[in-house]
Amino acid sequence: MSTSDSCSVTACRAEWDAKYKVVVLPPRTFARGLTKVLYSLFSPEFAISRVMQKLPRRRRKHGRAVGNLVDDELSRWVRDPSYQGSTRFAAVRRALTEKGWRPFRAQVPVGCSRMRLGTRVDLVCLDRKNRLIIVELKTGFDDYFYTRLGNMRSPFEQVPISCYARACLQLAVTTWLWEHAPPAGFKDRTVAGSYLVRVFSDPDTEPLGAPSVEILPLPAWTRQPESCLQACIDKLVASRHQTKRQRSRELKNGSARVRRRRKTYSLA
């Protein structure tokens, strides 16, 4: 797959199907979920269960539940800028407002029929110059967000795998999809930046016991050299015929390889 081939992406009208909870691409094709596809191609050996085993004490994972609540409140904030919401949401709103960002759209489906990929952007904001800011919300992972377990696969062999690195790659590809196959109504809008917004979900790990928010820009390895991101896109294009069963098998095999080579991986 050549670089030029992977760049020949045409904008498509991705839609969200609430019944099947999946992004739909024309002509009525269910998209592969971006997150799990990236996991299977670039970091199948990573397992949160192994990371958590190394923690001083085991924690109950509830980031998804908190994330769903904050996602819902963000959508309400887009519809009503005066919306107050919960204390945790107020912390997110305050952090974004301090950056000079105001809500514009929430849960925007993006995708590419050629790559058979789809995802939803958690939040799109406008900065002070009315440029677009793409926001990816991450909740949970409170005390193991940066914990490392091996390295990613080509072309990111030098990047240690962590929840943080996985989230960065997801956001980088989401931004690429947005720029090359922009959603309807966004074709002529400039994307000024993409940011992870990390929300702590466990009161025990929040500073001073108060809801905490961290805004993180994409690291340099997601942008430079450009050939790495382009090689990533080429790999995604080449995998467009991958089935859900094949994806699950790759993730399962990755975990098995880690068990067999347990001593070669170290947590940092």
C-alpha positions in Angstrom: 0.0 0.0 0.0 1.6 3.2 -1.1 1.5 6.5 0.8 -0.4 8.1 -2.0 -3.0 5.4 -1.9 -3.7 5.8 1.8 -4.1 9.6 1.3 -6.8 9.2 -1.3 -9.5 9.4 1.3 -12.8 10.9 0.4 -15.0 12.6 3.0 -17.9 10.4 3.9 -20.9 11.0 6.1 -20.3 8.9 9.1 -23.4 8.4 11.3 -24.0 6.9 14.8 -26.4 4.0 15.0 -27.8 4.1 18.6 -29.4 0.7 18.3 -26.2 -1.1 17.4 -23.9 1.4 19.1 -21.6 1.6 16.1 -20.5 4.1 13.5 -22.2 3.6 10.1 -20.4 4.4 6.9 -22.0 4.8 3.4 -23.4 2.7 1.9 -24.8 1.4 5.2 -21.6 -0.4 6.3 -20.8 -0.9 9.9 -17.4 0.6 10.7 -14.6 -1.1 12.7 -14.1 0.6 16.0 -10.9 2.6 15.9 -9.8 1.9 19.5 -9.8 -1.9 19.3 -8.3 -1.9 15.8 -5.4 0.2 17.0 -4.9 -2.1 20.0 -4.8 -5.2 17.9 -2.4 -3.7 15.4 0.1 -1.8 17.6 -0.2 -3.0 21.2 -1.9 -6.4 21.5 0.5 -7.5 24.2 -0.6 -4.8 26.6 -3.0 -5.9 29.3 -4.4 -3.6 32.0 -4.9 -6.7 34.2 -1.1 -7.2 34.3 -0.5 -3.6 35.0 -2.9 -3.5 37.9 -1.2 -6.6 39.4 1.8 -4.5 40.0 0.0 -1.7 41.9 0.4 -1.4 45.7 -3.2 -2.2 46.1 -5.8 -3.4 43.6 -8.4 -0.9 42.6 -11.9 -1.3 41.3 -12.1 -0.1 37.7 -14.9 2.3 37.3 -13.5 4.8 34.8 -16.0 3.8 32.1 -19.0 4.5 34.2 -17.6 7.9 35.2 -16.7 8.6 31.6 -20.2 7.9 30.4 -21.6 10.3 32.9 -19.2 13.1 32.0 -19.8 12.4 28.2 -23.5 12.8 28.8 -22.9 16.1 30.7 -20.7 17.4 28.0 -23.5 16.8 25.5 -25.9 18.7 27.7 -23.3 21.5 28.0 -23.1 21.8 24.2 -26.9 22.2 24.1 -27.0 24.6 27.0 -23.8 26.6 27.7 -25.2 27.6 31.1 -25.5 24.0 32.3 -24.0 23.5 35.7 -23.9 19.7 36.2 -22.1 17.7 38.8 -19.0 18.7 40.7 -16.8 16.5 38.5 -18.2 18.0 35.3 -17.7 21.5 36.8 -14.0 20.7 37.1 -13.9 19.7 33.4 -15.8 22.8 32.3 -13.6 25.1 34.4 -10.4 23.5 33.0 -11.6 24.0 29.4 -12.9 27.5 30.0 -9.6 28.5 31.5 -8.0 27.5 28.2 -10.4 29.9 26.4 -12.3 27.0 24.8 -16.1 26.9 24.5 -18.3 23.9 23.6 -19.3 23.5 20.0 -20.3 19.9 19.2 -20.2 16.6 21.2 -20.0 13.0 20.1 -19.3 13.8 16.5 -19.0 10.6 14.3 -16.0 10.5 12.0 -14.9 7.7 9.7 -13.5 6.6 6.4 -15.2 4.1 4.1 -11.9 3.2 2.4 -10.3 2.2 5.7 -13.6 0.9 7.2 -12.9 2.7 10.4 -15.1 4.9 12.6 -15.1 6.6 15.9 -16.7 9.5 17.8 -15.0 12.6 18.9 -16.0 13.3 22.5 -16.0 17.0 22.3 -15.3 19.7 19.7 -14.5 23.2 21.1 -13.8 26.6 19.6 -10.8 28.6 20.7 -10.7 32.3 21.0 -10.0 32.5 17.2 -13.0 30.2 16.4 -10.7 27.4 15.4 -11.6 23.8 16.2 -10.1 22.0 19.2 -10.6 18.2 19.2 -11.0 16.8 22.8 -10.6 13.2 23.8 -11.9 12.5 27.3 -10.1 9.8 29.4 -11.4 8.8 32.8 -9.9 6.2 35.2 -6.4 4.8 34.9 -5.8 7.1 37.9 -2.6 5.5 39.2 -1.5 3.5 36.2 -2.1 5.9 33.3 1.7 6.2 32.6 2.7 2.7 33.6 4.7 1.0 30.9 4.5 -2.5 29.6 6.7 -3.3 26.6 6.9 -1.3 23.4 4.5 -0.7 20.5 4.8 -2.4 17.2 6.1 -0.9 14.0 6.3 2.0 13.1 6.3 3.0 16.8 8.8 0.5 18.1 10.6 3.1 20.3 7.4 4.1 22.1 6.7 2.3 25.4 3.1 1.0 25.6 1.0 2.6 28.3 -2.6 3.7 28.7 -1.3 7.2 27.9 0.5 6.2 24.7 -2.5 4.2 23.5 -4.8 7.2 24.1 -2.4 9.5 22.2 -2.3 7.2 19.2 -6.1 7.0 19.2 -6.4 10.8 19.3 -3.7 11.2 16.6 -5.5 8.9 14.2 -8.9 10.4 15.0 -7.4 13.8 14.1 -6.0 12.4 10.9 -9.5 11.0 10.0 -11.1 14.4 10.8 -8.6 16.3 8.6 -8.8 13.9 5.7 -12.5 12.9 5.9 -14.1 15.8 7.7 -17.6 15.4 9.0 -20.4 17.2 7.2 -20.3 20.9 7.9 -16.7 20.9 9.0 -14.9 20.8 5.7 -13.6 24.3 5.7 -12.9 24.6 9.5 -9.3 24.7 10.7 -8.2 22.3 13.5 -6.0 24.2 15.8 -5.1 21.3 18.0 -6.0 18.0 19.7 -5.9 17.3 23.4 -6.4 14.6 25.9 -8.5 15.6 28.9 -7.8 13.3 31.7 -10.4 13.1 34.5 -9.6 11.4 37.7 -12.3 9.0 38.7 -11.1 7.6 42.1 -11.4 10.0 45.1 -8.5 8.3 46.8 -6.1 9.3 44.0 -7.4 12.8 43.3 -5.3 15.6 44.8 -6.7 16.7 48.1 -9.8 14.6 47.4 -11.2 17.0 44.9 -12.1 16.2 41.3 -9.1 16.8 39.2 -8.6 17.4 35.4 -5.4 17.2 33.4 -5.2 18.6 29.8 -2.5 17.0 27.7 -1.3 17.9 24.2 -0.3 15.2 21.8 3.4 14.2 22.2 5.9 14.8 19.4 6.1 11.1 18.4 2.5 11.3 17.1 3.6 14.0 14.6 7.3 13.6 13.9 8.5 12.1 11.8 5.5 12.3 9.5 6.5 9.0 7.9 5.6 7.2 11.1 2.0 8.4 11.2 1.7 7.8 7.5 3.1 4.2 8.0 0.4 3.8 10.7 -2.3 4.9 8.3 -1.0 2.6 5.6 -1.2 -0.3 8.1 -4.8 0.6 8.9 -5.7 0.7 5.2 -4.1 -2.6 4.6 -6.1 -4.1 7.5 -9.5 -2.9 6.2 -10.7 -6.5 5.6 -9.9 -7.5 9.2 -12.9 -9.1 10.9 -14.0 -8.8 14.5 -13.0 -12.4 15.1 -9.5 -11.8 13.6 -9.1 -8.7 15.8 -10.1 -10.6 18.9 -7.7 -13.4 18.1 -4.8 -11.0 17.6 -5.5 -9.4 21.0 -5.8 -12.9 22.6 -2.6 -14.1 21.0 -0.8 -10.9 22.1 -1.7 -11.6 25.7 -0.5 -15.2 25.3 2.9 -14.0 23.9 3.3 -11.8 27.0 2.7 -14.7 29.3 5.3 -16.8 27.5 7.8 -14.0 27.6 6.9 -12.6 31.0 10.6 -11.9 32.0 11.3 -9.8 28.9 8.8 -7.1 29.9 9.3 -4.7 32.7 6.9 -2.3 34.3 8.1 1.3 34.8 
